[in-house]
């Protein structure tokens, strides 16, 4: 992965694939060597962008107990063991609704200044670092003026707790308003946006969580026009839809949110495409982001170390436009 991307008007140069850590310390095995293998493989493949959130893995029970901010703690452990803090661009997010189990009400907003400060202080502690390179609002609350929300982040910048701020699950209208205020005040403004975008999102059915924001319509146009906010899509692997189809067939994806006629047409072409390019389904799915009309750095949550090596190969394949002409 040598196609690093410089975020405009910053000194941040990031790899074309971010490491999503929602499974850190859970799906990736036990603490210690198991985690080192995942993070180390990602770094060996040229990756440098680590994506966390203060709520990641809060809903998981590991060895009979739940641990708040487990993914951040595991990431901090790894950085400390390996002296890796200065080798990565570290991102984390605050302000998400409480998520200690999957049935919590995700509409209860937590993005006040007090909420964000509490989450940021907690993140710095669990990650064992003095600063975050890119700190995200994990959600928005339209009842709070954007000016107030921007100034909260600018306070963190002035205090040296974060270097840049960014947004996740914000509408285009709110992002434009924040941009306008930052321009007026002479601030750099948001450097990135995390929202749902992938190969199948154009045709998918809505997910149950209606607090998620999709990159379509006005938000898509926003990113075409505004390259200063780097799109960092989450759920880049389409919740495994194309992988499941390739492995088990159409019956196995019945009821899947992506199981629409548009996505099924694409899924039927996968065997032909993987054979033509000598690649894996993962490469077709991630290769989509290189064909977009604006720069994208997808956030990838691996299953194991081998899946990272497979995913990293995507950026060495020259896909033709016919792959995504559906």
Protein Blocks (a to p, Z undefined) as FASTA:
>chain_A
ZZccddehiabdcdfbdcdfklgoilnopehjlmmmmmmmmmmnopabdcddfkgoklpc
eehiacehklmmmmmmmmmmnopmmmpccdddehiacdfbfkbcfkbccfbfklmmmmmm
mmmmmnopabdfbacdfbdcfkbcfklmmmmmmmmmmnopambdcdehiafklmmmmmmm
mmmnopnbjabdcddddfklmmmccdfblmbccdehjlmmmmmmmmkbccddehklonom
mmmmmmnojmlmgoiaklcfklmmmmmmmmmmmmmnopafklmmmmmmmmmcbdcddddd
dfblmlmmmmmmmmmpccdfklmmZZ
